[in-house]
Amino acid sequence: MRRLLPLTLAAFLLSGTAAFAKPLSLQAPAEAQTTITVVKGAKRITVKSAPKGVIVLGSASHGKAAVAIARPRGAATGTVVLNVKGRPKTAATTSACKVLGTLLGRRLAGPSANGLGVVLAARACGKPDPSGAAALLAKLGLGPAQQTGGTPGAGGSLQRPPAKPGPTPTPEPSIPGVPAACAQSSYVSQGDDDRHLFVGINQGCPAFTQVTVEVGATVAACEAITSEHNFTCGVADGKAVAKGGTAQMLDMAVTLTGAANCKVDAKVTFTLAGGGTQRLVEPIVVCGLIAVTPQCSNGTDDDGDGMSDARETAGATDPDPGCSGPNDTTENSDGDLMEGCEFETGPVQGDQRFLYLAVANCGSIEGLWFKPPGTPADCTYVIGHDAALSCPVVGTTASATFAPTTDQVLVATHLTADATCGTATLAVTLAGGAVMSLHGDWCHLPLRGR
């Protein structure tokens, strides 16, 4: 194995994404309305600012992005702002119908709106509403959703869903039902996949000391959230049980051991502070409408960076550094480089078929990820001035994992042909698992050494 010569890194600072992102703004639509915008030439979309309560969905993939902005009743007015990487140009919504549901499947900001992207994509492309669409729109305070053109924007903060109209299924005779106002505002909804549910207990509910959630699948774990932080959540007999203090509103995240059974209504039983019990019985909102395969194992480039899935996923040819593993539900878990973290890249001794990536001053790190502008034939890494060690190549990515270290780490790879001005990805895994990355044209990355 070729012994790498020590490399000295020149100090420099990276300023985050400001040099790569363009701010785009849009006025929030009228109440109970939405806007959908399709953009070509966008590589990544992130939220900069937005009015409170506005829902923003969207993502970028293969140079095309879509953004949906929904303003529920009661949400604030104002301007929503995105940072868009690339050279964005608006396009007709119908030009993205084949992938619109997928592009709108990610919530960028605002209240939880699982399944809304599927509904909006269907309506924008003239397709029939998915099952449960009307109930979902009513629950989110959108009513009959309407789409209009616009410029991409984003924003919002968590807001409880407003009251929903319509009848509520009758609970079991042995346990009284909750008051109508409580039934109208509270719900059980599918989360990011079919093993995750979200329970919202909102306005109009009586004071309670315990909430038990039972669905058509075994509960594996749960978390209870109240404004007073006075509830804990555990599992008993396959049910989620939240208890502690006294509250009238509560949010609960529920994880199942298997897929939710959409044919079985959820039962939410309240143990009242004044004694007795009441029960809410309802279908699981948008059950079955959300993709069941996590993004990091679905074979799709969900965040539009040219890579997909985790390294451990069978068949992964271009793994994504934003995936912590096959069960990770998002591919964009990687953040931008922190200030002071030093990256250097270039050819080893001028050899355009032998490239390196060196990292220093990033704190304690445990991994280095290098997708060069070419096809890697091997992988070698060096920690400090230690001996060179081999590392794996998966698809077109060379990466090394090691015990946490604060020393400079270098990864190098021989290419099957001379390096070109193609796309490259550089990423570092911090001790603890957080990932920072830089992605762009090899000849124009703002790094030293080339």
C-alpha positions as CSV (number, residue, x, y, z in Angstrom):
1,M,0.0,0.0,0.0
2,R,1.3,3.4,-0.9
3,R,2.4,5.5,2.2
4,L,0.8,9.0,2.1
5,L,3.0,12.0,2.8
6,P,1.9,14.2,5.7
7,L,-0.2,17.2,4.5
8,T,-0.2,20.6,6.1
9,L,-3.7,22.3,6.1
10,A,-3.9,26.0,5.5
11,A,-6.3,27.7,7.9
12,F,-9.6,29.0,6.5
13,L,-13.2,29.6,7.5
14,L,-16.3,28.4,5.8
15,S,-19.3,30.7,6.0
16,G,-22.1,28.1,5.8
17,T,-24.6,28.2,3.0
18,A,-24.8,31.9,2.3
19,A,-22.6,31.7,-0.8
20,F,-24.8,29.0,-2.3
21,A,-28.3,29.9,-1.4
22,K,-30.6,32.5,-2.9
23,P,-33.4,33.9,-0.7
24,L,-36.9,33.6,-2.3
25,S,-40.0,35.0,-0.7
26,L,-43.8,34.7,-1.0
27,Q,-46.8,36.2,0.6
28,A,-48.8,33.6,2.6
29,P,-52.0,32.8,0.8
30,A,-55.5,33.6,2.1
31,E,-56.9,31.7,5.0
32,A,-57.8,28.0,4.2
33,Q,-56.0,28.2,0.9
34,T,-52.7,26.8,-0.4
35,T,-50.1,27.6,-3.1
36,I,-48.0,25.1,-5.0
37,T,-44.9,26.1,-6.9
38,V,-42.6,23.9,-9.0
39,V,-39.0,25.1,-9.6
40,K,-36.4,23.8,-12.0
41,G,-32.7,24.1,-11.2
42,A,-33.1,23.9,-7.4
43,K,-30.7,21.6,-5.6
44,R,-31.8,22.2,-2.0
45,I,-34.5,24.1,-0.2
46,T,-34.5,25.3,3.4
47,V,-36.7,27.6,5.4
48,K,-35.4,31.0,6.5
49,S,-38.5,32.7,8.0
50,A,-42.3,32.5,7.9
51,P,-45.5,33.6,9.6
52,K,-46.7,31.6,12.6
53,G,-48.9,28.7,11.9
54,V,-48.3,28.5,8.1
55,I,-47.6,24.9,6.8
56,V,-44.8,24.5,4.3
57,L,-44.1,21.2,2.4
58,G,-41.5,20.6,-0.2
59,S,-38.1,19.2,-1.3
60,A,-35.8,19.0,-4.3
61,S,-34.8,16.0,-6.4
62,H,-32.8,15.7,-9.6
63,G,-32.8,19.4,-10.2
64,K,-36.6,19.9,-9.7
65,A,-38.3,21.1,-6.6
66,A,-41.8,21.7,-5.4
67,V,-43.1,23.8,-2.5
68,A,-46.6,23.9,-1.1
69,I,-47.6,26.7,1.3
70,A,-50.9,26.3,3.3
71,R,-52.4,28.9,5.6
72,P,-54.8,27.2,8.0
73,R,-57.6,29.3,9.5
74,G,-56.1,31.4,12.3
75,A,-52.6,31.3,11.0
76,A,-50.7,34.6,10.8
77,T,-50.3,36.6,7.6
78,G,-47.0,37.8,6.2
79,T,-44.1,36.7,4.0
80,V,-42.5,33.3,3.9
81,V,-38.8,33.1,2.9
82,L,-36.8,30.2,1.5
83,N,-33.1,29.7,0.9
84,V,-32.8,27.9,-2.5
85,K,-29.5,26.4,-3.7
86,G,-29.0,26.3,-7.4
87,R,-30.4,28.4,-10.2
88,P,-34.1,28.3,-9.7
89,K,-36.7,29.0,-12.4
90,T,-40.4,28.5,-11.9
91,A,-42.2,25.9,-14.0
92,A,-45.8,24.7,-14.6
93,T,-47.1,22.6,-11.7
94,T,-48.3,19.9,-14.1
95,S,-44.7,19.4,-15.3
96,A,-43.9,17.7,-12.0
97,C,-47.0,15.5,-11.6
98,K,-45.1,12.2,-11.8
99,V,-43.1,13.2,-8.7
100,L,-45.2,15.9,-7.1
101,G,-46.5,13.7,-4.3
102,T,-43.0,12.7,-3.4
103,L,-41.6,16.2,-3.5
104,L,-44.4,17.5,-1.2
105,G,-43.9,14.6,1.2
106,R,-41.5,16.5,3.4
107,R,-42.6,19.1,5.9
108,L,-40.2,22.1,5.9
109,A,-41.9,24.1,8.6
110,G,-45.2,24.7,10.4
111,P,-47.7,22.4,12.1
112,S,-47.7,18.7,11.5
113,A,-49.5,17.9,8.3
114,N,-48.9,14.3,7.5
115,G,-50.6,13.2,4.2
116,L,-51.3,16.8,3.1
117,G,-48.7,16.7,0.3
118,V,-50.4,13.6,-1.2
119,V,-53.7,15.4,-1.2
120,L,-52.4,18.6,-2.7
121,A,-50.5,16.8,-5.4
122,A,-53.5,14.8,-6.4
123,R,-55.7,17.9,-6.7
124,A,-53.0,19.9,-8.6
125,C,-52.7,17.1,-11.1
126,G,-56.4,16.5,-11.6
127,K,-56.4,13.1,-9.9
128,P,-59.1,11.8,-7.5
129,D,-58.7,12.7,-3.8
130,P,-57.0,10.0,-1.7
131,S,-59.1,8.3,1.0
132,G,-59.6,10.6,4.0
133,A,-58.6,13.8,2.2
134,A,-61.7,15.8,3.2
135,A,-61.3,14.9,6.9
136,L,-57.6,15.7,6.8
137,L,-58.2,19.2,5.2
138,A,-60.9,19.9,7.7
139,K,-58.7,18.9,10.6
140,L,-55.9,21.1,9.4
141,G,-58.2,24.1,9.0
142,L,-57.9,24.2,5.3
143,G,-61.4,23.2,4.2
144,P,-61.7,22.7,0.4
145,A,-58.0,23.2,-0.5
146,Q,-57.3,25.4,-3.5
147,Q,-54.1,25.7,-5.4
148,T,-52.7,28.8,-7.1
149,G,-49.4,29.7,-8.7
150,G,-46.6,31.5,-6.9
151,T,-43.0,31.8,-6.0
152,P,-41.5,29.3,-3.5
153,G,-41.6,30.2,0.1
154,A,-41.7,28.5,3.5
155,G,-42.3,28.9,7.2
156,G,-44.3,28.4,10.2
157,S,-44.3,27.1,13.8
158,L,-46.2,24.4,15.6
159,Q,-49.9,25.1,16.0
160,R,-52.6,22.8,17.2
161,P,-55.1,21.7,14.5
162,P,-58.3,23.7,14.6
163,A,-61.7,22.1,15.3
164,K,-62.9,19.6,12.8
165,P,-66.6,19.4,11.7
166,G,-68.7,16.3,11.2
167,P,-69.9,13.5,13.4
168,T,-67.6,11.4,15.6
169,P,-68.0,7.6,15.8
170,T,-69.9,6.5,18.9
171,P,-67.6,5.1,21.6
172,E,-68.2,1.8,23.4
173,P,-71.4,1.9,25.5
174,S,-69.6,1.0,28.7
175,I,-67.5,4.2,28.6
176,P,-69.0,7.6,28.0
177,G,-67.7,9.6,25.0
178,V,-65.7,12.8,25.4
179,P,-67.5,16.2,25.0
180,A,-68.2,17.2,21.4
181,A,-65.6,20.1,21.5
182,C,-62.9,17.7,22.6
183,A,-63.9,15.1,19.9
184,Q,-63.8,17.8,17.2
185,S,-60.3,19.0,18.1
186,S,-58.6,15.8,19.0
187,Y,-57.3,13.1,16.7
188,V,-54.9,10.2,16.0
189,S,-52.8,10.5,12.9
190,Q,-50.2,8.4,11.0
191,G,-46.7,9.9,11.4
192,D,-43.7,9.8,9.0
193,D,-44.4,6.1,8.3
194,D,-46.9,3.4,9.1
195,R,-45.2,2.5,12.4
196,H,-45.5,6.0,13.9
197,L,-48.6,7.7,15.1
198,F,-49.3,11.1,16.6
199,V,-52.1,11.8,19.1
200,G,-53.3,15.3,19.6
201,I,-55.6,16.1,22.5
202,N,-56.7,19.7,22.2
203,Q,-59.3,22.3,23.1
204,G,-62.5,21.3,24.9
205,C,-61.3,18.3,26.7
206,P,-61.9,17.8,30.5
207,A,-59.0,17.8,32.9
208,F,-57.4,14.4,33.0
209,T,-54.6,12.6,34.8
210,Q,-54.0,9.7,32.4
211,V,-54.5,9.0,28.7
212,T,-54.4,5.4,27.3
213,V,-54.1,4.9,23.5
214,E,-55.0,1.6,22.0
215,V,-54.7,0.8,18.2
216,G,-54.8,-2.3,16.0
217,A,-51.1,-2.9,16.6
218,T,-48.8,-3.3,19.6
219,V,-47.2,-0.2,20.9
220,A,-43.4,-0.3,21.3
221,A,-42.7,3.2,22.8
222,C,-44.3,6.5,23.3
223,E,-43.6,10.1,24.4
224,A,-46.0,12.5,26.1
225,I,-45.7,16.3,25.7
226,T,-47.6,18.9,27.8
227,S,-46.9,22.6,28.3
228,E,-46.1,21.9,32.0
229,H,-43.9,18.9,31.2
230,N,-45.7,16.9,33.9
231,F,-46.5,13.7,32.0
232,T,-44.5,10.6,31.2
233,C,-45.4,7.8,28.8
234,G,-45.0,4.1,29.0
235,V,-46.2,0.9,27.4
236,A,-48.6,-1.5,29.2
237,D,-50.3,-4.5,27.6
238,G,-49.4,-3.2,24.1
239,K,-51.0,0.2,24.8
240,A,-49.5,3.7,25.3
241,V,-50.2,5.1,28.7
242,A,-49.4,8.7,29.5
243,K,-49.8,9.9,33.1
244,G,-48.4,12.2,35.7
245,G,-50.0,15.5,36.6
246,T,-53.2,17.1,35.5
247,A,-53.8,18.6,32.0
248,Q,-56.4,19.4,29.4
249,M,-54.2,19.3,26.3
250,L,-51.5,16.8,25.4
251,D,-49.5,15.6,22.4
252,M,-48.3,12.0,22.2
253,A,-45.8,10.4,19.8
254,V,-46.4,6.6,19.5
255,T,-44.1,4.0,17.9
256,L,-45.6,0.6,16.9
257,T,-43.9,-2.7,16.6
258,G,-45.4,-3.1,13.2
259,A,-47.6,-1.3,10.6
260,A,-50.7,0.4,11.8
261,N,-53.9,-1.4,11.1
262,C,-56.0,1.1,9.1
263,K,-59.2,-1.0,9.5
264,V,-59.2,-0.7,13.3
265,D,-60.3,2.6,15.0
266,A,-58.0,4.1,17.6
267,K,-59.3,4.3,21.2
268,V,-58.2,7.1,23.4
269,T,-59.3,6.7,27.0
270,F,-59.2,9.6,29.4
271,T,-58.9,9.1,33.2
272,L,-60.6,12.2,34.5
273,A,-59.1,14.4,37.3
274,G,-62.6,14.5,38.9
275,G,-63.1,10.7,38.6
276,G,-64.4,8.4,36.0
277,T,-63.3,7.8,32.4
278,Q,-64.3,9.0,28.9
279,R,-63.3,7.7,25.5
280,L,-62.6,9.0,22.0
281,V,-63.0,6.4,19.2
282,E,-61.8,7.5,15.7
283,P,-60.1,6.2,12.6
284,I,-56.4,6.9,12.2
285,V,-56.1,10.0,10.0
286,V,-54.3,9.5,6.7
287,C,-53.6,5.9,7.6
288,G,-52.0,4.2,4.7
289,L,-51.4,7.4,2.7
290,I,-47.8,7.9,3.8
291,A,-44.9,5.9,2.3
292,V,-44.0,3.0,4.5
293,T,-40.4,2.7,3.4
294,P,-37.9,5.0,5.2
295,Q,-36.2,7.4,2.9
296,C,-32.8,5.9,3.7
297,S,-33.8,2.5,2.3
298,N,-36.3,3.3,-0.5
299,G,-34.0,3.5,-3.4
300,T,-34.8,7.1,-4.1
301,D,-32.8,10.3,-4.0
302,D,-35.2,12.1,-1.7
303,D,-33.2,15.2,-0.9
304,G,-32.0,15.8,-4.5
305,D,-28.2,15.6,-3.8
306,G,-27.4,12.9,-6.3
307,M,-27.1,10.2,-3.6
308,S,-29.6,7.8,-2.0
309,D,-30.0,5.5,1.0
310,A,-27.7,4.4,3.7
311,R,-24.4,2.5,3.1
312,E,-25.9,-0.5,4.9
313,T,-28.9,-0.7,2.5
314,A,-28.8,-3.6,0.1
315,G,-28.2,-2.4,-3.4
316,A,-27.1,1.1,-2.4
317,T,-24.8,2.4,-5.2
318,D,-24.4,6.0,-4.1
319,P,-25.1,6.2,-0.4
320,D,-26.1,9.5,1.2
321,P,-24.2,10.9,4.1
322,G,-27.4,12.3,5.5
323,C,-28.5,8.7,6.4
324,S,-27.6,7.4,9.8
325,G,-28.9,4.0,8.8
326,P,-31.5,2.2,6.7
327,N,-34.3,3.1,9.1
328,D,-33.6,6.9,9.0
329,T,-36.7,8.6,7.7
330,T,-34.9,11.5,6.1
331,E,-31.8,11.7,3.8
332,N,-31.1,15.3,4.8
333,S,-29.9,14.8,8.3
334,D,-26.5,16.3,7.4
335,G,-26.0,19.9,8.2
336,D,-23.6,22.6,6.8
337,L,-20.0,22.8,7.9
338,M,-19.5,24.7,11.2
339,E,-17.3,27.7,11.3
340,G,-13.6,26.9,11.8
341,C,-13.8,23.3,10.5
342,E,-11.1,23.0,7.9
343,F,-11.3,20.9,4.8
344,E,-8.6,20.5,2.2
345,T,-8.8,18.6,-1.0
346,G,-6.7,18.0,-4.1
347,P,-4.5,15.5,-6.0
348,V,-1.8,13.6,-4.1
349,Q,1.5,14.9,-5.4
350,G,-0.3,16.3,-8.5
351,D,-1.7,12.9,-9.6
352,Q,-5.2,13.6,-11.0
353,R,-6.1,9.9,-10.5
354,F,-5.2,10.0,-6.8
355,L,-7.3,12.5,-4.8
356,Y,-7.4,13.3,-1.0
357,L,-9.7,14.9,1.5
358,A,-8.2,16.1,4.8
359,V,-10.2,17.5,7.7
360,A,-8.9,19.3,10.9
361,N,-10.3,21.5,13.7
362,C,-13.8,20.0,13.6
363,G,-13.7,18.8,17.2
364,S,-14.0,15.1,17.9
365,I,-14.9,13.2,14.7
366,E,-15.5,9.5,14.0
367,G,-16.0,9.4,10.2
368,L,-14.9,10.9,6.9
369,W,-16.9,10.6,3.7
370,F,-15.5,11.4,0.2
371,K,-17.4,11.1,-3.1
372,P,-14.8,12.3,-5.6
373,P,-15.5,13.5,-9.2
374,G,-14.9,10.1,-10.6
375,T,-15.0,6.4,-9.8
376,P,-12.9,5.4,-6.8
377,A,-10.9,2.2,-7.1
378,D,-9.8,2.0,-3.5
379,C,-9.8,3.9,-0.2
380,T,-7.0,4.7,2.3
381,Y,-7.1,6.9,5.4
382,V,-4.6,8.3,7.8
383,I,-5.2,9.7,11.4
384,G,-2.6,12.2,12.4
385,H,0.8,10.8,11.5
386,D,-0.2,7.2,12.0
387,A,0.2,4.5,9.3
388,A,-2.2,4.4,6.4
389,L,-5.2,2.0,6.7
390,S,-7.6,0.7,4.1
391,C,-11.3,1.7,4.1
392,P,-14.3,0.6,2.0
393,V,-15.7,1.9,-1.2
394,V,-19.5,1.8,-1.7
395,G,-20.6,2.7,-5.2
396,T,-18.7,5.9,-6.0
397,T,-18.1,6.9,-2.3
398,A,-14.9,6.2,-0.3
399,S,-15.5,6.5,3.5
400,A,-13.8,5.7,6.7
401,T,-15.1,5.2,10.3
402,F,-12.8,5.2,13.3
403,A,-12.7,5.8,17.0
404,P,-13.4,9.4,17.9
405,T,-10.4,11.6,17.4
406,T,-9.5,15.3,17.4
407,D,-6.4,14.8,15.1
408,Q,-6.3,15.6,11.4
409,V,-7.8,12.8,9.3
410,L,-7.1,12.2,5.6
411,V,-9.0,10.0,3.2
412,A,-7.5,9.3,-0.3
413,T,-8.7,7.3,-3.3
414,H,-7.3,6.2,-6.7
415,L,-9.7,6.9,-9.5
416,T,-10.2,4.8,-12.6
417,A,-9.7,8.0,-14.8
418,D,-8.5,11.6,-14.3
419,A,-10.6,13.8,-12.1
420,T,-13.1,16.0,-13.8
421,C,-15.2,19.0,-12.8
422,G,-18.0,16.7,-11.8
423,T,-20.1,16.7,-8.6
424,A,-18.3,15.9,-5.3
425,T,-19.5,15.4,-1.8
426,L,-17.4,15.8,1.3
427,A,-18.8,15.0,4.7
428,V,-17.5,14.5,8.3
429,T,-19.3,12.5,11.0
430,L,-18.9,14.1,14.5
431,A,-18.6,12.0,17.6
432,G,-22.1,11.2,18.5
433,G,-23.4,10.8,14.9
434,A,-24.1,14.3,13.6
435,V,-23.0,14.8,10.0
436,M,-21.7,18.0,8.3
437,S,-21.4,18.0,4.5
438,L,-20.5,20.1,1.5
439,H,-21.8,19.2,-2.0
440,G,-21.0,20.8,-5.3
441,D,-18.9,21.1,-8.4
442,W,-15.4,19.8,-7.7
443,C,-13.6,22.6,-9.5
444,H,-15.6,25.3,-7.6
445,L,-15.8,24.0,-4.1
446,P,-14.5,26.7,-1.7
447,L,-11.6,24.6,-0.3
448,R,-7.9,24.8,-0.2
449,G,-5.4,22.4,-1.8
450,R,-6.4,22.2,-5.5
